[in-house]
Amino acid sequence: MEHVNRRTVLGMAGAATIATTIPAGPALAKPRPQPHFLKPGDLGYAEELRVFNLVQTPNPGLVVAARTAGDVRNAVRYAASHDAPVAVLATGHQPSVPIGRDAVLVSTRAMRGVTIDAKRRIARVEAGALWQDVVDKAAPAGLAPLVGSTGIVGVVGYTLGGGLSPTLGRQYGWAADHVRRIDVVTADGRSSTVTATSDPDLFFGLRGGKSNFGLVTAIEFDLFPVTTFYGGSIVFAGADAAKLLHAYRRWVLTVPEAMSSSVALMHFPDQDGFPPPLRGKAVAMLRIAYVGDAAKGAALVKPLREVATPIMDGVSQQPYTAFGAIHADPVDPVTAFERTGLLSELTAETVDALVEMAGPGAPFPITLTEVRHLGGALAREPEVPNAVSQRDAAFTVFMAGITGPDGAQAARAAQDAIIKRLRPWSTGGMYLNFMSVDEASTDAVRHAYKPGVYQRLRKLKRRVDPCNMFRLNHNILP
């Protein structure tokens, strides 16, 4: 039986513009070396704009390659002096609205600082740090963060959008729930450290509102005493998808909060480079992360493991540093057309609809359709309230169609059809971090929040960014 390979499973599967009106470098930053400020055609411009999801590439009139919080502050002040919108880019995993020549883009990819306070179980992380940076530095202290599905995702954007951990989420809640301090540059060009006591409203909005209220330069958050997990992926033939999902919908009702899991229906192209058991095949992949005794984890997984004969089985006791093996997300840039939704339940009828629309006999084969179990601590309100709203959802649905431009229309149409088919079980809400370029309208963003939370965020926006400088995102209008 082959083990799942992290790199192959999914990765292979009119006004004048800023570009013509701004000077060579901001006057506010005269002492700064010129390479911090890059215009189209400058050496390093394209490098700073590298994105993971190639479905949309930024094309700003000015890039500020930030190395310090001062660089971010200068960029915001400069944009304000030119009435320009400001965008921020770390890894480019989640594109939203187009970023054009009228914009100033702040690239934080060089701001990778991570400090671990083992005694207090806290990490301080700069704006460009990646999850693997934090995991590797926390592990020697026997600690772990509420990490995402892959080590190459940026920590700050993930956390400010809520932060749904496929390893520790059900046990400890959303990553945003455990943020203690935030360093941010607001639209007035000022830097401040925001806490629950210094500015409760801004602290509330930043944790769940992403970049709508300012550019975050660093955050501090809790770590947890976790060193290993029992988990990974088990791959079944596509023909067994219905069996697995029906068993799964019953199984999730019985598992403890220490168990996080999902099922992904996947379609692999018939191309060189894929493991022979997967090449050109439709499969169903069970993803497991159990924090606890390996024998207990194995006993919990046994009913699903016995649903059918696995093609691959990569579930075992592993160090927390190997968390990326669970989802085996791609590590190289891809063009992924994405959609998402939230389900209130997973019934027999829901499973039948999923298998019909996304399984081995699907009318159009979407690369990935994942159903992820929520609940547990994800359903509970945090001690310090924040803007993360969709705590009543039982499952996320996330789709990714990895295809070239010729397949974009068909992939989007198929995803639309799946969303419509699942409507009877939808909560009507959205999870901000999974919302794609096709779900970035201000009306769609409204559905990521409870009505009362959304109105509170709009009031906050009017206070801290009345001109909506920070609008090149999943925007909340003032």
ChimeraX attribute file (.defattr): number of C-alpha atoms within 10 A of each C-alpha:
attribute: neighborCount
match mode: 1-to-1
recipient: residues
	/A:1	9
	/A:2	13
	/A:3	14
	/A:4	22
	/A:5	18
	/A:6	20
	/A:7	15
	/A:8	17
	/A:9	20
	/A:10	20
	/A:11	16
	/A:12	18
	/A:13	23
	/A:14	3
	/A:15	5
	/A:16	10
	/A:17	15
	/A:18	21
	/A:19	20
	/A:20	12
	/A:21	11
	/A:22	16
	/A:23	10
	/A:24	12
	/A:25	19
	/A:26	19
	/A:27	11
	/A:28	12
	/A:29	17
	/A:30	9
	/A:31	8
	/A:32	13
	/A:33	9
	/A:34	13
	/A:35	16
	/A:36	20
	/A:37	24
	/A:38	23
	/A:39	25
	/A:40	16
	/A:41	8
	/A:42	11
	/A:43	11
	/A:44	16
	/A:45	21
	/A:46	16
	/A:47	8
	/A:48	22
	/A:49	22
	/A:50	18
	/A:51	22
	/A:52	23
	/A:53	20
	/A:54	18
	/A:55	22
	/A:56	19
	/A:57	16
	/A:58	22
	/A:59	21
	/A:60	26
	/A:61	22
	/A:62	26
	/A:63	30
	/A:64	26
	/A:65	25
	/A:66	26
	/A:67	18
	/A:68	14
	/A:69	21
	/A:70	15
	/A:71	20
	/A:72	26
	/A:73	22
	/A:74	20
	/A:75	28
	/A:76	30
	/A:77	21
	/A:78	21
	/A:79	23
	/A:80	18
	/A:81	10
	/A:82	15
	/A:83	14
	/A:84	20
	/A:85	21
	/A:86	29
	/A:87	24
	/A:88	24
	/A:89	24
	/A:90	25
	/A:91	24
	/A:92	21
	/A:93	22
	/A:94	23
	/A:95	25
	/A:96	20
	/A:97	18
	/A:98	15
	/A:99	22
	/A:100	19
	/A:101	20
	/A:102	23
	/A:103	26
	/A:104	29
	/A:105	33
	/A:106	27
	/A:107	24
	/A:108	27
	/A:109	21
	/A:110	16
	/A:111	21
	/A:112	18
	/A:113	15
	/A:114	21
	/A:115	15
	/A:116	19
	/A:117	13
	/A:118	14
	/A:119	7
	/A:120	9
	/A:121	18
	/A:122	22
	/A:123	24
	/A:124	19
	/A:125	25
	/A:126	27
	/A:127	31
	/A:128	27
	/A:129	25
	/A:130	26
	/A:131	22
	/A:132	21
	/A:133	18
	/A:134	26
	/A:135	23
	/A:136	16
	/A:137	17
	/A:138	27
	/A:139	19
	/A:140	11
	/A:141	16
	/A:142	16
	/A:143	24
	/A:144	26
	/A:145	26
	/A:146	27
	/A:147	27
	/A:148	25
	/A:149	19
	/A:150	22
	/A:151	21
	/A:152	20
	/A:153	23
	/A:154	26
	/A:155	30
	/A:156	26
	/A:157	26
	/A:158	25
	/A:159	28
	/A:160	26
	/A:161	24
	/A:162	26
	/A:163	26
	/A:164	24
	/A:165	23
	/A:166	27
	/A:167	28
	/A:168	28
	/A:169	25
	/A:170	24
	/A:171	20
	/A:172	20
	/A:173	26
	/A:174	28
	/A:175	28
	/A:176	28
	/A:177	26
	/A:178	21
	/A:179	24
	/A:180	18
	/A:181	17
	/A:182	25
	/A:183	20
	/A:184	25
	/A:185	24
	/A:186	22
	/A:187	24
	/A:188	14
	/A:189	19
	/A:190	14
	/A:191	19
	/A:192	14
	/A:193	16
	/A:194	20
	/A:195	17
	/A:196	17
	/A:197	8
	/A:198	12
	/A:199	11
	/A:200	14
	/A:201	19
	/A:202	22
	/A:203	25
	/A:204	23
	/A:205	25
	/A:206	28
	/A:207	25
	/A:208	30
	/A:209	28
	/A:210	25
	/A:211	27
	/A:212	29
	/A:213	29
	/A:214	28
	/A:215	26
	/A:216	27
	/A:217	26
	/A:218	23
	/A:219	23
	/A:220	20
	/A:221	20
	/A:222	20
	/A:223	23
	/A:224	15
	/A:225	13
	/A:226	18
	/A:227	19
	/A:228	23
	/A:229	27
	/A:230	26
	/A:231	31
	/A:232	27
	/A:233	26
	/A:234	23
	/A:235	28
	/A:236	25
	/A:237	22
	/A:238	21
	/A:239	16
	/A:240	18
	/A:241	30
	/A:242	20
	/A:243	16
	/A:244	24
	/A:245	28
	/A:246	19
	/A:247	15
	/A:248	21
	/A:249	17
	/A:250	13
	/A:251	14
	/A:252	17
	/A:253	9
	/A:254	9
	/A:255	15
	/A:256	13
	/A:257	19
	/A:258	19
	/A:259	26
	/A:260	26
	/A:261	23
	/A:262	24
	/A:263	23
	/A:264	25
	/A:265	28
	/A:266	31
	/A:267	27
	/A:268	20
	/A:269	16
	/A:270	13
	/A:271	13
	/A:272	10
	/A:273	10
	/A:274	19
	/A:275	14
	/A:276	12
	/A:277	14
	/A:278	23
	/A:279	16
	/A:280	16
	/A:281	15
	/A:282	25
	/A:283	24
	/A:284	30
	/A:285	27
	/A:286	29
	/A:287	24
	/A:288	26
	/A:289	26
	/A:290	29
	/A:291	23
	/A:292	16
	/A:293	12
	/A:294	17
	/A:295	12
	/A:296	13
	/A:297	22
	/A:298	17
	/A:299	11
	/A:300	17
	/A:301	20
	/A:302	11
	/A:303	14
	/A:304	18
	/A:305	19
	/A:306	10
	/A:307	17
	/A:308	15
	/A:309	13
	/A:310	17
	/A:311	18
	/A:312	19
	/A:313	19
	/A:314	19
	/A:315	24
	/A:316	18
	/A:317	20
	/A:318	17
	/A:319	14
	/A:320	23
	/A:321	19
	/A:322	18
	/A:323	25
	/A:324	22
	/A:325	22
	/A:326	27
	/A:327	24
	/A:328	21
	/A:329	21
	/A:330	19
	/A:331	17
	/A:332	12
	/A:333	15
	/A:334	18
	/A:335	17
	/A:336	22
	/A:337	27
	/A:338	25
	/A:339	22
	/A:340	24
	/A:341	23
	/A:342	26
	/A:343	25
	/A:344	16
	/A:345	16
	/A:346	20
	/A:347	14
	/A:348	15
	/A:349	13
	/A:350	20
	/A:351	21
	/A:352	16
	/A:353	16
	/A:354	23
	/A:355	21
	/A:356	16
	/A:357	23
	/A:358	28
	/A:359	28
	/A:360	23
	/A:361	13
	/A:362	15
	/A:363	11
	/A:364	16
	/A:365	23
	/A:366	27
	/A:367	23
	/A:368	25
	/A:369	28
	/A:370	23
	/A:371	25
	/A:372	19
	/A:373	26
	/A:374	27
	/A:375	19
	/A:376	20
	/A:377	18
	/A:378	26
	/A:379	17
	/A:380	15
	/A:381	15
	/A:382	16
	/A:383	8
	/A:384	14
	/A:385	16
	/A:386	24
	/A:387	27
	/A:388	29
	/A:389	23
	/A:390	21
	/A:391	19
	/A:392	16
	/A:393	23
	/A:394	21
	/A:395	21
	/A:396	20
	/A:397	24
	/A:398	20
	/A:399	27
	/A:400	21
	/A:401	25
	/A:402	23
	/A:403	18
	/A:404	14
	/A:405	12
	/A:406	8
	/A:407	12
	/A:408	17
	/A:409	11
	/A:410	16
	/A:411	25
	/A:412	19
	/A:413	12
	/A:414	20
	/A:415	26
	/A:416	12
	/A:417	12
	/A:418	22
	/A:419	20
	/A:420	11
	/A:421	16
	/A:422	19
	/A:423	14
	/A:424	14
	/A:425	15
	/A:426	22
	/A:427	18
	/A:428	15
	/A:429	23
	/A:430	25
	/A:431	26
	/A:432	29
	/A:433	21
	/A:434	20
	/A:435	23
	/A:436	22
	/A:437	18
	/A:438	15
	/A:439	19
	/A:440	19
	/A:441	17
	/A:442	14
	/A:443	13
	/A:444	17
	/A:445	21
	/A:446	21
	/A:447	18
	/A:448	25
	/A:449	22
	/A:450	16
	/A:451	12
	/A:452	10
	/A:453	18
	/A:454	21
	/A:455	16
	/A:456	15
	/A:457	26
	/A:458	17
	/A:459	17
	/A:460	21
	/A:461	22
	/A:462	15
	/A:463	13
	/A:464	17
	/A:465	21
	/A:466	16
	/A:467	16
	/A:468	19
	/A:469	22
	/A:470	26
	/A:471	20
	/A:472	22
	/A:473	23
	/A:474	29
	/A:475	23
	/A:476	26
	/A:477	22
	/A:478	18
